[in-house]
Amino acid sequence: MLRRPRLLAPSVLSLGNVELHLGSNEAVVADTKILLRRREALILGALLMRRDRVITRAALIEEIYGFDDEIESNTLEAQVSRLRKKLLELGGDVEIRSMRGIGYILRLAPPR
């Protein structure tokens, strides 16, 4: 077993000009470093790992919040909104789309 190659998890997730450095909550958006709130980084990480695929709201909540966390009905939406705003303000070329009644999807934004 020791001779088998180990599967290494990536330390950086990226799409377009957005990078997330795992474990540090640090992101680079269009060559600008920012420090994200812990849950914003978790949301971005979950979306980057499933880029171009829909992640349900329930799956995202399960991944982001602990069992003891009591969240309001719009907490996730507020955090996603804040994350969208940060990415847009810094010139990120990705978009977080809401899939009504289903969840969210992260993909490259169409050219403007």
N, C-alpha and C positions, 0 to 999 in steps of 0.2 A: 503494500500500500504506500510506503514511503517513496517508492520510485515513480509512482503515478504522477503525471503532471497535475498541479493544483489549478483549479479554476479560480482565477483572480477576478475579483469584482473591480470594475473600473473606478478610478478615483475622481474622474471628471465625466459628467454627462453633458452632451451638447447637441444643439440643433441650430442651424443657421449661425447667427452671430451671438448666440446665447450659450454660455457655459455655466455649469453649476459644479462647484468643488465640494464633493461630498465630505461630510464630517466637519466642515468649517462654516457652513451657511454663507459662504462667499460665492458670489456670482460675478461673471464678467459679461457685460452686455455692450456690444459694439465698442470693445476695447476700454470700457469703463468698469472698474471694480466697484461693487456695492456689497454691503452686508445685509442679508435678508433676515427677517424675523425667522425664528425656528420653524414655525408652521408654514410660512411662505416657502421656505427652502424645502420642506417635506412635500408640499403640494407640487412645486416645480419639479422636484426629483421624481415623484410618482408619474407626473405627466410626461417628463422626458423619457422615462423608462418605457412608456407605452405610446410614444409619439406616433401620430397618425392613426391611433386607435382610440375608441371611446372608452373612458373609464367611468363606471357608474358612480353616482353621487354616494351611494351606500359603501362601495368599495373604497372610495377615497376617504370617507369619514372613518372607516374601520382602520385604514392604514395610517391616518394622521393623528387621530385622537385615541387616548387610552380608555380603558374601561371605566375609570373613575372620573373622567372628564364629562362635565355636564355642559352641553352646548345648546345654544339657542337655535331655532329653526333656520335663521339666516346667517349664522356664524361662518359657515364654509363659503357662502356666496360673497360675504364681505371680504374675506381673506383673498379669494380669487380675484375680486374686483381690485383690491389694493395691489396685488401682484401684476395684474394686467396693466394697471396705470404706471407702475414702475418700469415695466418692460417697454411700454410705449414711449414714455418720457425720455428714456435713454437710447431710443432708436433701435430697439430689438426688432428683428425681422421675423418674429414668430407671433402667433396669435393663439389665445386660449378661447375656444368657441364653446358656448353653452349649447348642449343638445337638449332642448326642452323635454323635461320629463324623464331624461335618461342620465345625463352626466356631462362630462367635459371631454374635449379633445384638443391636443396641442399639435399645431402644424405650422409650416412656413406660411407667412402671410402673403397674400397675392401682391404683386408689385403695385406700387401707388403711382 
